[in-house]
Amino acid sequence: MSKKLSLKNNWHDFLIIFLILIINLFWLPTFSYWNIYPKNNFLAKNNQLLEFQPPDTPVIKFTKDPILTTNDYILVDVSTNKILVSKNIDQKIYPASTTKLATALTALNLYPLDEVVTVDQVYDEGKTMELQLGEKITIKSLVQALLVYSANDSAYTLAKHYQGGVSGFISQMNLLMSKYNLTNTHFVNVDGIHSDDHYSTVYDLSQLGRLAIKNQTVASVVKNKTLTITDVTGNIKHEITSTNELLGVVPEIIGLKTGWTPEAKGCFIGLININGHEVISVVAQSDNRFQDTEILINWLKQNISWQRN
């Protein structure tokens, strides 16, 4: 009798132990798993994938290429990076002041917008905004003057503020281009003043333009026709007007950056909006950079449509 009772108790103990093991194996790990990886994170990520819409595809009609005053140009669809029309895209050209897009991006990578710079050297080579010795001005204001007015003294002041000095800043500009595999570009200065060793291509400049407009500061600044730049006290004022002569005149143009030297001739990276679709244009070695850009805009309107995927 006692032996039967012992067996019964043993079976009861075994059942309890078995149930505890089941709980440990299934319930506890599951409880712990959802604490580490909540369901809502998983669903949010998958919802983002479901909501993703591929960019519209540009469709090119069979037509003649545009006739410009230059043989160095390109049109690139911003969303897909598709080349719409081009000529001599890898030909070495001198970028002149379109260089300042790389200067601006490098400065925005290195400094906070509200950081204050003290002008400790007057720079008077080329086009300047006439920064004053001892003037205290923010990085944001210097970048605005750089992009809108193409101020060489702004570019120099931004570079000189870097701990590695102007040469270190230029190295950062070249590293930026290398990072995005734009290997046909090399900078030796921050403002685009001519040097035989300071060069690019219209393709590389188109990619620099695409990269630049991803930065919200750049994208908003280049839309300004005029600006009033002040020092931190508000006592020193610089009234500036955009060097982009198409801005506010040709409705499709919403930016970007001009350039000119006798050696480079006319350069222009344009940001074009065609019915909500953004296109980057580049002309270089041009006898009439703005007229050539208008020809490209008209060619776009006649020959490119966008297809919803």
C-alpha positions as CSV (number, residue, x, y, z in Angstrom):
1,M,0.0,0.0,0.0
2,S,2.7,2.4,1.0
3,K,4.7,1.5,-2.2
4,K,1.7,2.4,-4.4
5,L,1.3,5.7,-2.6
6,S,5.0,6.5,-3.1
7,L,4.7,5.8,-6.8
8,K,1.6,8.1,-7.0
9,N,3.5,10.9,-5.2
10,N,6.5,10.5,-7.5
11,W,4.2,10.8,-10.6
12,H,2.7,13.9,-9.1
13,D,6.1,15.5,-8.5
14,F,7.2,14.5,-12.0
15,L,4.2,16.2,-13.5
16,I,4.9,19.5,-11.6
17,I,8.5,19.5,-12.7
18,F,7.5,18.8,-16.3
19,L,5.1,21.7,-16.3
20,I,7.7,24.1,-14.9
21,L,10.1,23.0,-17.7
22,I,7.4,23.7,-20.3
23,I,6.9,27.2,-18.8
24,N,10.6,28.0,-18.8
25,L,11.1,26.7,-22.4
26,F,8.2,28.5,-24.0
27,W,6.6,31.3,-21.9
28,L,9.7,32.9,-20.4
29,P,11.8,33.2,-23.6
30,T,8.8,34.5,-25.5
31,F,8.1,37.1,-22.8
32,S,11.7,38.2,-22.8
33,Y,11.9,38.3,-26.7
34,W,9.0,40.7,-27.0
35,N,10.5,43.0,-24.4
36,I,13.7,43.3,-26.5
37,Y,12.0,43.3,-29.9
38,P,8.6,44.9,-29.6
39,K,6.0,44.0,-32.2
40,N,5.3,47.6,-33.1
41,N,9.0,48.1,-34.3
42,F,8.7,45.2,-36.6
43,L,5.4,46.4,-38.0
44,A,6.7,49.9,-38.4
45,K,9.6,48.8,-40.4
46,N,7.5,46.6,-42.7
47,N,4.9,49.4,-43.1
48,Q,7.7,51.7,-44.3
49,L,8.6,49.1,-46.9
50,L,5.0,48.8,-48.0
51,E,4.6,52.6,-48.2
52,F,7.8,53.1,-50.3
53,Q,7.1,54.4,-53.8
54,P,9.8,54.0,-56.5
55,P,10.6,57.3,-58.3
56,D,9.0,58.1,-61.6
57,T,11.0,57.0,-64.6
58,P,12.0,59.7,-67.1
59,V,11.2,58.7,-70.7
60,I,13.2,60.2,-73.5
61,K,11.8,60.8,-76.9
62,F,13.9,60.1,-80.0
63,T,15.0,63.6,-80.9
64,K,18.0,65.7,-81.9
65,D,20.4,66.8,-79.2
66,P,20.3,70.4,-78.2
67,I,22.6,72.9,-79.9
68,L,24.6,75.0,-77.4
69,T,27.6,77.3,-77.4
70,T,29.5,74.5,-75.6
71,N,30.3,70.8,-76.1
72,D,30.5,70.1,-72.4
73,Y,27.0,69.7,-70.8
74,I,24.7,67.2,-69.0
75,L,21.2,66.8,-67.8
76,V,20.6,64.3,-64.9
77,D,17.3,63.3,-63.4
78,V,17.7,63.9,-59.7
79,S,15.5,61.0,-58.4
80,T,16.9,58.2,-60.6
81,N,20.3,59.7,-61.5
82,K,19.5,58.9,-65.2
83,I,21.4,60.9,-67.7
84,L,18.9,62.5,-70.0
85,V,21.3,64.1,-72.5
86,S,25.0,64.8,-72.4
87,K,28.1,65.5,-74.3
88,N,31.8,65.1,-73.2
89,I,30.7,64.1,-69.6
90,D,34.2,63.0,-68.6
91,Q,36.2,65.7,-70.4
92,K,38.4,67.7,-68.0
93,I,37.1,71.2,-67.4
94,Y,37.8,74.0,-65.0
95,P,34.9,74.4,-62.5
96,A,35.5,78.0,-61.5
97,S,33.2,79.1,-58.7
98,T,31.0,76.0,-58.9
99,T,33.8,74.7,-56.6
100,K,32.0,76.6,-53.8
101,L,29.3,73.9,-53.7
102,A,32.0,71.6,-52.4
103,T,33.3,74.3,-50.1
104,A,29.8,74.8,-48.6
105,L,29.2,71.1,-48.1
106,T,32.5,70.7,-46.4
107,A,31.9,73.6,-44.1
108,L,28.5,72.2,-43.2
109,N,30.0,68.9,-42.4
110,L,32.7,70.4,-40.2
111,Y,30.9,73.2,-38.3
112,P,27.6,73.9,-36.6
113,L,25.5,76.5,-38.3
114,D,25.5,78.8,-35.3
115,E,29.2,78.7,-34.7
116,V,30.8,82.2,-34.7
117,V,33.9,82.9,-36.8
118,T,36.1,86.0,-36.2
119,V,37.5,87.4,-39.5
120,D,41.2,87.6,-38.7
121,Q,42.5,88.2,-42.3
122,V,41.0,90.3,-45.1
123,Y,40.8,88.3,-48.4
124,D,40.4,90.5,-51.4
125,E,41.1,88.2,-54.4
126,G,38.2,88.0,-56.9
127,K,34.6,88.7,-55.9
128,T,34.1,89.5,-52.2
129,M,31.4,90.5,-49.8
130,E,33.9,92.8,-48.1
131,L,34.2,91.1,-44.7
132,Q,35.8,93.4,-42.2
133,L,38.8,92.6,-40.0
134,G,37.6,91.5,-36.6
135,E,34.0,91.0,-37.8
136,K,32.2,88.2,-36.0
137,I,29.9,86.2,-38.2
138,T,28.1,82.8,-38.1
139,I,28.9,79.8,-40.3
140,K,25.3,80.0,-41.6
141,S,25.8,83.6,-42.8
142,L,29.1,82.8,-44.5
143,V,27.6,79.8,-46.3
144,Q,24.7,82.0,-47.4
145,A,27.1,84.6,-48.9
146,L,29.1,81.8,-50.4
147,L,26.2,80.2,-52.3
148,V,24.2,83.3,-53.2
149,Y,26.8,85.9,-53.9
150,S,29.8,83.6,-54.6
151,A,31.9,85.6,-52.1
152,N,35.6,84.5,-52.2
153,D,36.3,86.0,-48.9
154,S,33.5,84.0,-47.3
155,A,35.0,80.8,-48.8
156,Y,38.5,81.7,-47.5
157,T,37.2,82.6,-44.0
158,L,35.3,79.3,-43.7
159,A,38.5,77.4,-44.7
160,K,40.8,79.3,-42.5
161,H,38.6,78.6,-39.5
162,Y,39.4,74.9,-39.8
163,Q,41.8,73.5,-37.2
164,G,43.9,72.1,-40.1
165,G,44.0,75.4,-41.8
166,V,43.1,76.2,-45.4
167,S,45.2,73.3,-46.8
168,G,43.5,70.9,-44.4
169,F,40.1,72.2,-45.4
170,I,40.9,71.6,-49.1
171,S,41.9,68.1,-48.2
172,Q,38.5,67.6,-46.7
173,M,36.9,68.9,-49.9
174,N,38.9,66.3,-51.9
175,L,38.0,63.6,-49.4
176,L,34.3,64.4,-49.9
177,M,34.6,63.9,-53.7
178,S,36.6,60.7,-53.2
179,K,33.9,59.4,-50.8
180,Y,31.3,59.6,-53.6
181,N,33.8,58.2,-56.2
182,L,34.0,61.5,-58.1
183,T,37.6,60.7,-59.0
184,N,37.8,63.1,-62.0
185,T,37.7,66.1,-59.7
186,H,40.6,67.7,-57.8
187,F,40.6,70.9,-55.8
188,V,43.6,73.1,-54.9
189,N,41.6,76.1,-53.6
190,V,38.2,76.9,-52.0
191,D,36.9,79.5,-54.4
192,G,37.7,78.2,-57.9
193,I,40.3,80.8,-58.9
194,H,42.1,79.2,-61.9
195,S,44.8,76.6,-61.5
196,D,45.8,73.9,-64.0
197,D,45.5,71.4,-61.1
198,H,42.0,72.5,-60.1
199,Y,39.6,70.6,-62.4
200,S,36.5,68.6,-62.7
201,T,34.0,67.2,-65.3
202,V,30.4,68.0,-66.0
203,Y,29.4,64.5,-64.8
204,D,31.2,65.0,-61.4
205,L,29.6,68.5,-61.1
206,S,26.2,67.0,-61.7
207,Q,26.7,64.6,-58.9
208,L,28.0,67.3,-56.7
209,G,24.8,69.2,-57.4
210,R,22.7,66.2,-56.5
211,L,24.6,65.7,-53.3
212,A,24.4,69.4,-52.4
213,I,20.6,69.7,-52.7
214,K,20.2,66.8,-50.2
215,N,21.4,69.2,-47.6
216,Q,18.4,71.3,-46.5
217,T,20.5,74.4,-45.8
218,V,21.9,74.4,-49.3
219,A,18.6,73.6,-50.9
220,S,16.9,76.6,-49.1
221,V,19.7,79.1,-49.5
222,V,20.2,78.7,-53.3
223,K,16.6,79.8,-53.9
224,N,17.3,83.3,-52.6
225,K,17.6,86.1,-55.1
226,T,18.7,88.7,-52.5
227,L,19.7,88.5,-48.9
228,T,20.9,90.8,-46.1
229,I,23.8,89.2,-44.2
230,T,24.8,90.7,-40.9
231,D,27.5,90.2,-38.3
232,V,26.4,88.8,-34.9
233,T,25.7,92.3,-33.5
234,G,23.6,93.3,-36.5
235,N,25.7,96.5,-37.0
236,I,27.6,95.3,-40.0
237,K,25.4,94.6,-43.0
238,H,26.1,93.0,-46.4
239,E,23.5,93.4,-49.0
240,I,23.9,90.6,-51.6
241,T,22.3,89.6,-54.9
242,S,22.4,86.1,-56.4
243,T,24.9,85.6,-59.3
244,N,22.3,83.2,-60.8
245,E,20.7,85.4,-63.5
246,L,17.9,82.9,-64.3
247,L,16.6,82.8,-60.7
248,G,13.2,84.6,-60.6
249,V,13.3,85.0,-64.4
250,V,13.0,81.5,-65.7
251,P,10.3,79.8,-63.5
252,E,11.8,76.3,-63.9
253,I,15.1,77.4,-62.3
254,I,15.2,77.0,-58.5
255,G,19.0,77.1,-57.9
256,L,22.1,76.3,-57.9
257,K,25.6,77.7,-58.5
258,T,27.4,79.8,-61.1
259,G,31.1,80.0,-62.1
260,W,33.3,82.0,-64.4
261,T,37.0,82.6,-65.1
262,P,38.7,83.6,-68.3
263,E,40.2,80.0,-68.5
264,A,37.0,78.2,-67.4
265,K,34.7,80.5,-69.4
266,G,31.1,80.2,-68.2
267,C,30.0,77.4,-65.9
268,F,26.6,76.9,-64.4
269,I,25.1,74.0,-62.3
270,G,21.3,74.5,-62.5
271,L,18.5,73.0,-60.4
272,I,15.5,72.7,-62.6
273,N,11.9,71.8,-61.7
274,I,9.7,70.4,-64.5
275,N,6.2,69.8,-63.2
276,G,7.5,68.6,-59.8
277,H,10.4,66.6,-61.2
278,E,13.9,67.9,-60.4
279,V,16.7,67.8,-62.9
280,I,20.3,68.9,-62.5
281,S,21.9,70.7,-65.5
282,V,25.6,71.5,-66.0
283,V,27.2,73.6,-68.7
284,A,30.9,74.3,-68.7
285,Q,33.3,76.1,-71.1
286,S,30.3,78.0,-72.3
287,D,30.2,81.3,-74.2
288,N,26.7,82.0,-72.8
289,R,26.0,79.8,-69.7
290,F,22.5,81.1,-69.0
291,Q,21.3,81.0,-72.6
292,D,22.7,77.4,-72.9
293,T,20.8,76.5,-69.7
294,E,17.5,77.9,-71.1
295,I,18.0,75.8,-74.3
296,L,18.4,72.7,-72.1
297,I,15.2,73.6,-70.2
298,N,13.3,73.9,-73.5
299,W,14.7,70.7,-74.7
300,L,13.6,69.0,-71.4
301,K,10.1,70.3,-71.7
302,Q,9.8,69.1,-75.3
303,N,11.5,65.7,-75.0
304,I,11.2,64.3,-71.5
305,S,8.1,62.9,-69.7
306,W,8.0,60.9,-66.5
307,Q,6.2,57.6,-66.1
308,R,4.7,56.4,-62.9
309,N,6.1,53.0,-61.8
